[in-house]
Amino acid sequence: MSGFLTITLIALVFIIIYQIAKASEYAAILRGKEKVERQTNRTIAWLMVAVFVFGIWGIWECHEYMMPKMLPISASDHGVKYDDMLKVTLILTGIVFFITQTLLFWFTYRYQASEKRTSYYFPHNNKLELLWTTVPAITMAVLVAIGLRAWSSMTAPAPENSQVVEIVGKQFNWIIRYPGKDKVLGKRDFRNINDANNVLGLDWNDKANHDDVIAENGEMHLIVNKPVKLIIGSRDVIHDVGLAHFRMKMDAVPGIVTTMWFTPTITTAEMKKITGNPNFVYEISCDQMCGKGHYSMRGTVIVETEVQHKAWLMMQKSYYATVNAPSDAATPATDSTAKATTSKAITMN
């Protein structure tokens, strides 16, 4: 019933609009078509001025409303460069937008149709064509160059003293591995992957794997003011490591290792104070549609001091020791064996 009423209401609105248009047409015939056209042009010209003024005011209000709700300041050195690049782009495009829109609405008002003015056709001008083609092209080239420089710095080789962390995506969570005391990540082989006792397919013949730590809860611990190199991979489909607070992202592709590096500059505790949010966390999002559980593929980053990081790492058990720990099921088996041995001894006696 509600659907029928909605359709009826829409139909009535269209009928009313049509009748108003017809009435306006009849009125124009009665009052004189030229006089009505002049009045209409004048009204439209003033309306365009109003649209421009209220439009600019609306853009400003939207900016003031949305800015506090956007991401907080960048928490990495690369992110600061990215934000600066974005500001330059917005300033340049904003200036061009304001100038062109001002001219557009001014011309609409200033050169409205009148009895004293006739149309002037301006088909071509080589200088004007050269100007509005060359200037935007040069501006775009400069912006692209700035972007390529930022991209190159992000994907360039990380400094030698960088912290190394591996992050691997799988439907639908992140697996994060840290090197142990040897500061070397052991070899992996996808043929060894087993969700029960080898989630990354580590090669146990490589002793470098024996002290590696794996965090399957999607929690990445980073050291503030120390470069970190992320070694990125995927176990199944294409994922994407999104670090919005650090302004970084990189695809995680099956069979291909990708890397990126940055330097965290604000600890989690400091960012809680900056944002005024005691529950603030840095997030790891998957920025590539990867299946029906894509929305839930989320991890967290904890940026801490080096002392705090070392204390946390010392409390972690290596993945090798975890999967090779004695099973609780061994105890019942031992008891059964002891009972059988005792029974056999009694029988022999």
C-alpha positions, -999 to +999 in steps of 0.1 A: +000+000+000+028+024+009+045+017-025+013+026-043+009+058-024+046+067-032+041+061-069+008+081-068+025+110-051+054+111-076+029+111-105+010+140-089+043+160-085+051+155-122+015+165-132+018+197-111+052+206-126+038+200-161+007+222-154+029+250-140+051+249-171+020+251-193+006+280-173+039+298-176+039+293-214+003+307-216+013+337-195+043+344-217+020+345-248-004+369-230+023+392-217+046+391-246+073+365-252+103+389-253+093+407-221+090+374-203+124+361-216+141+393-204+126+389-169+135+352-169+171+359-179+174+386-152+160+362-126+183+334-136+213+357-136+206+367-100+199+331-090+233+321-104+250+348-082+231+334-052+241+299-061+278+310-062+277+328-029+258+300-011+279+273-028+312+289-016+297+293+019+286+256+018+321+244+008+336+264+037+311+251+062+317+215+050+354+220+054+351+233+089+327+204+098+348+176+083+383+186+092+380+176+129+365+143+118+393+134+094+425+115+103+448+131+130+482+143+121+505+118+103+524+094+126+553+088+102+580+108+085+567+096+050+532+106+060+543+142+067+557+144+031+525+130+018+504+155+037+525+183+024+521+170-011+483+169-006+482+204+007+502+217-023+477+199-046+447+212-028+460+248-028+468+248-065+435+232-075+416+253-050+430+285-065+421+274-100+387+263-089+379+296-072+391+317-102+372+296-128+340+294-109+341+331-101+345+339-138+318+314-148+292+329-125+303+365-131+300+360-169+266+345-164+254+376-146+274+403-165+266+391-200+230+381-197+209+385-228+195+420-234+182+441-262+214+462-265+238+431-267+242+407-296+260+374-296+297+374-304+312+342-317+348+334-307+356+302-326+394+300-321+425+317-307+460+301-309+475+320-280+446+312-257+447+275-267+484+274-261+480+291-227+453+269-213+469+237-226+505+244-216+499+258-181+478+229-168+503+204-184+533+220-167+514+221-134+504+184-137+539+175-145+552+192-114+526+175-092+534+141-107+571+147-101+564+155-065+543+123-062+569+101-079+596+115-055+574+106-025+567+071-039+604+065-046+613+074-011+587+050+003+598+021-019+635+027-017+658+003+002+653+008+039+681+020+062+705-007+074+695-003+111+658-008+103+635-029+123+622-058+101+586-071+104+569-095+081+531-091+076+512-118+056+475-115+048+451-144+046+413-145+046+405-127+068+433-117+092+469-107+094+498-129+105+528-109+117+563-123+122+593-108+140+629-120+139+644-133+171+678-125+187+696-133+154+676-104+138+671-126+107+638-140+094+640-176+084+630-191+051+594-199+041+579-224+017+543-223+008+542-261+006+548-263+044+518-242+053+496-259+078+470-240+099+475-264+128+512-260+133+529-239+106+507-210+095+535-194+074+551-225+060+584-219+078+613-242+069+623-258+102+656-269+086+666-232+086+678-225+122+670-188+116+633-198+120+638-213+155+637-180+173+612-161+151+580-149+168+546-150+151+517-129+163+485-143+148+463-118+165+471-091+139+491-070+164+522-052+151+546-037+176+569-010+162+596+012+178+591+049+177+616+070+157+632+039+143+628+029+106+608-002+100+609-024+069+577-043+062+580-075+042+546-081+028+530-112+014+497-131+010+487-167+016+457-168-007+443-138-027+454-102-032+452-081+000+465-047+007+482-034+039+466-001+047+482+021+074+460+052+072+475+069+103+510+065+087+497+074+052+511+041+038+497+012+018+510-016-003+495-046-020+500-081-006+502-104-036+504-142-035+538-155-047+553-120-047+572-103-019+565-065-017+582-041+007+578-006+021+594+013+049+587+043+071+596+057+105+569+059+132+572+093+150+543+092+175+537+065+201+503+051+207+502+067+241+511+101+227+485+098+200+458+090+226+467+124+242+467+142+209+433+128+198+418+130+233+407+094+228+419+070+255+408+040+233+427+051+202+446+025+182+465+025+150+448+003+126+459-021+098+431-023+072+428-044+041+424-019+013+417-045-014+384-064-017+394-099-008+361-118-002+330-118+019+349-113+052+369-083+038+352-059+062+365-077+093+401-080+082+416-056+107+448-055+127+464-031+151+497-013+154+513-005+188+541+021+186+562+021+217+597+030+229+626+007+223+627-003+260+590-013+259+595-032+227+624-052+240+604-060+271+575-072+251+596-092+227+613-110+256+579-121+269+571-138+236+577-174+229+592-184+196+568-200+171+591-230+168+590-236+205+552-232+205+544-258+179+570-282+192+559-280+229+551-313+246+514-321+241+491-325+271+479-357+254+512-373+261+504-377+298+475-402+294+496-422+270+524-425+295+500-436+322+485-462+299+520-475+291+528-477+329+496-496+336+503-521+308+539-526+321+527-532+357+500-557+345+525-576+325+549-578+355+521-592+377+512-618+351+548-629+348+551-633+385 
